[in-house]
Amino acid sequence: MREWIQHQLDRRPWWLNLLLLFCAYMVLIYVPRDLFLKPVAIDEEVWAAPMGASIAVVVWNLLYKEGESRYGFAGVGGVVFGWVSWVLWRARGVFQPPERSPRETDPVSRI
């Protein structure tokens, strides 16, 4: 089994193995802990994912497409995902609960 795992890891570059380990950690450890063990009251939303996706689309197309078309694919993908990131960032207030005044949240002031 150890030889098989080593053979599988040797087939890919080191950075791809590092990415594989990160993804395995996220899928097997972090996300189940985050979903089932962590209280919902302390959850925080992360807005870096759409921007990270737009950067990944550009890099992926520049590295893995053939010929001159890769620049077009990278530009279009970057613009599309970048636009979605920008729109979501501008609309972030829609996804957050409204601010309450201290009068509404303080039980003593209601009396």
C-alpha positions as CSV (number, residue, x, y, z in Angstrom):
1,M,0.0,0.0,0.0
2,R,2.8,2.4,0.9
3,E,4.5,1.8,-2.5
4,W,1.2,2.4,-4.3
5,I,0.7,5.7,-2.5
6,Q,4.2,6.8,-3.2
7,H,3.8,5.9,-6.9
8,Q,0.6,8.0,-7.1
9,L,2.3,11.0,-5.5
10,D,5.3,10.7,-7.8
11,R,3.1,11.0,-10.8
12,R,2.2,14.6,-10.0
13,P,4.2,17.8,-9.3
14,W,4.9,18.6,-5.6
15,W,2.5,21.6,-5.7
16,L,-0.4,19.5,-6.9
17,N,0.3,17.0,-4.1
18,L,0.2,19.8,-1.7
19,L,-3.1,21.0,-3.1
20,L,-4.4,17.4,-2.9
21,L,-3.5,17.2,0.8
22,F,-5.2,20.6,1.4
23,C,-8.4,19.4,-0.3
24,A,-8.4,16.1,1.6
25,Y,-8.0,18.0,4.9
26,M,-10.9,20.4,4.0
27,V,-13.2,17.6,2.9
28,L,-12.4,15.0,5.6
29,I,-11.7,17.2,8.7
30,Y,-12.5,20.9,8.4
31,V,-15.9,21.0,6.7
32,P,-17.5,18.2,8.8
33,R,-16.2,19.9,12.0
34,D,-17.4,23.2,10.8
35,L,-20.9,21.9,9.9
36,F,-21.6,19.5,12.7
37,L,-19.5,20.6,15.7
38,K,-19.1,24.3,15.6
39,P,-22.0,26.4,17.0
40,V,-23.8,28.4,14.3
41,A,-23.7,31.5,16.4
42,I,-20.0,31.9,15.8
43,D,-20.1,31.2,12.1
44,E,-18.6,33.9,9.8
45,E,-19.0,34.3,6.1
46,V,-16.0,34.5,3.9
47,W,-16.1,36.6,0.7
48,A,-12.7,35.6,-0.7
49,A,-14.0,32.6,-2.6
50,P,-15.4,34.4,-5.7
51,M,-12.3,36.4,-6.1
52,G,-10.1,33.4,-5.7
53,A,-12.2,31.6,-8.3
54,S,-11.6,34.4,-10.8
55,I,-7.8,34.3,-10.2
56,A,-7.8,30.5,-10.5
57,V,-9.7,30.7,-13.8
58,V,-7.1,33.1,-15.3
59,V,-4.1,31.1,-14.1
60,W,-5.7,27.8,-15.1
61,N,-6.4,29.0,-18.7
62,L,-2.9,30.5,-19.0
63,L,-1.2,27.3,-17.9
64,Y,-3.3,24.6,-19.5
65,K,-4.8,25.9,-22.8
66,E,-2.9,25.4,-26.0
67,G,-2.0,28.2,-28.4
68,E,-3.0,31.8,-28.5
69,S,-6.6,31.1,-27.5
70,R,-5.5,30.7,-23.9
71,Y,-5.2,34.5,-23.6
72,G,-8.8,34.9,-24.7
73,F,-10.1,32.2,-22.4
74,A,-8.1,33.7,-19.5
75,G,-9.4,37.2,-20.2
76,V,-13.0,36.2,-20.6
77,G,-13.0,33.9,-17.5
78,G,-11.3,36.5,-15.4
79,V,-13.8,39.2,-16.5
80,V,-16.8,37.0,-15.9
81,F,-15.7,35.8,-12.5
82,G,-14.3,39.1,-11.5
83,W,-17.6,40.8,-12.4
84,V,-19.5,38.3,-10.2
85,S,-17.0,38.9,-7.4
86,W,-17.5,42.6,-7.6
87,V,-21.3,42.3,-7.8
88,L,-21.4,40.0,-4.7
89,W,-19.1,42.3,-2.8
90,R,-21.3,45.3,-3.6
91,A,-24.4,43.4,-2.5
92,R,-22.9,42.0,0.7
93,G,-25.3,44.1,2.8
94,V,-28.3,42.2,1.4
95,F,-26.9,39.0,2.9
96,Q,-26.3,40.4,6.4
97,P,-29.0,40.8,9.0
98,P,-30.1,44.4,9.6
99,E,-28.5,46.3,12.4
100,R,-30.7,46.7,15.5
101,S,-30.7,49.8,17.7
102,P,-29.6,49.4,21.3
103,R,-33.2,50.2,22.3
104,E,-34.5,47.1,20.4
105,T,-31.9,44.7,21.9
106,D,-31.8,46.0,25.5
107,P,-34.7,44.4,27.5
108,V,-34.5,47.0,30.2
109,S,-35.2,49.9,27.8
110,R,-38.5,48.3,26.7
111,I,-40.1,48.8,30.1
